């Protein structure tokens, strides 16, 4: 069986979603259409998409929890931003 570094149960964790958010943000932020967006905004949208898609893909999506998904995405986005700044010594 091949080794997967990401799977849905891991992506639904804080650590998994944060790592995925950092990777995807760093990859996408240099695209010409996305360069106009502030990185913090892009990071939030990516975190939100990860939260939503992981909930939908596992069949756990509940519309009543939508506000909680937004809060989760904010927490993940701020963790990703803080983690990236720590790794780069505060350089932007």
C-alpha positions in Angstrom: 0.0 0.0 0.0 1.5 3.4 -0.9 2.3 5.9 1.7 0.0 9.0 1.8 1.2 12.1 3.5 -2.3 13.5 3.5 -5.6 11.7 4.0 -9.0 13.0 5.0 -8.8 12.1 8.7 -5.4 13.9 8.9 -6.7 16.9 6.8 -9.6 17.3 9.3 -7.1 17.9 12.1 -5.7 21.3 13.0 -2.2 20.2 12.1 -3.1 18.7 8.8 -5.3 21.6 7.7 -2.6 24.1 8.8 0.2 22.3 6.8 -2.0 22.0 3.8 -3.0 25.7 4.0 0.7 26.7 4.1 1.6 24.5 1.2 -1.3 25.6 -1.0 -0.9 29.3 -0.1 2.8 29.3 -1.0 2.1 27.6 -4.3 -0.8 29.8 -5.3 0.2 33.3 -4.1 2.5 33.9 -7.0 -0.2 33.3 -9.7 -0.8 36.6 -11.5 -4.6 36.7 -10.7 -3.9 36.0 -7.0 -1.0 38.4 -6.5 -3.5 41.2 -6.2 -5.0 39.5 -3.0 -3.4 40.1 0.3 -1.7 36.9 1.5 -3.8 36.8 4.7 -7.0 36.9 2.7 -5.8 34.2 0.4 -4.7 32.1 3.3 -8.2 32.4 4.9 -10.0 31.4 1.7 -7.7 28.4 1.3 -8.2 27.3 4.9 -12.0 27.7 4.5 -12.0 25.6 1.4 -10.0 22.9 3.1 -12.4 22.9 6.1 -15.4 22.7 3.8 -14.2 20.1 1.4 -12.9 17.8 4.2 -16.3 18.0 5.9 -18.2 17.4 2.7 -15.9 14.6 1.5 -16.3 12.7 4.7 -20.1 13.2 4.9 -19.8 15.3 8.0 -21.0 18.6 6.6 -23.9 20.2 8.5 -25.2 23.6 7.4 -25.9 24.6 11.0 -22.2 24.4 11.7 -21.3 26.8 8.9 -20.3 29.6 11.4 -18.1 27.0 13.2 -16.4 26.2 9.9 -15.6 29.9 9.5 -14.1 30.1 13.0 -12.1 26.9 12.3 -10.8 28.4 9.1 -9.8 31.6 10.9 -7.9 29.6 13.5 -6.2 27.5 10.8 -5.3 30.6 8.7 -3.8 32.4 11.7 -1.8 29.3 12.6 -0.6 29.0 9.1 0.4 32.6 8.9 2.2 32.5 12.3 3.9 29.2 11.4 5.2 30.7 8.2 6.5 33.8 9.8 8.2 31.7 12.5 9.9 29.6 9.9 11.1 32.6 8.0 12.3 34.5 11.0 9.6 37.2 10.7 10.7 38.1 7.2 7.9 38.9 4.7 
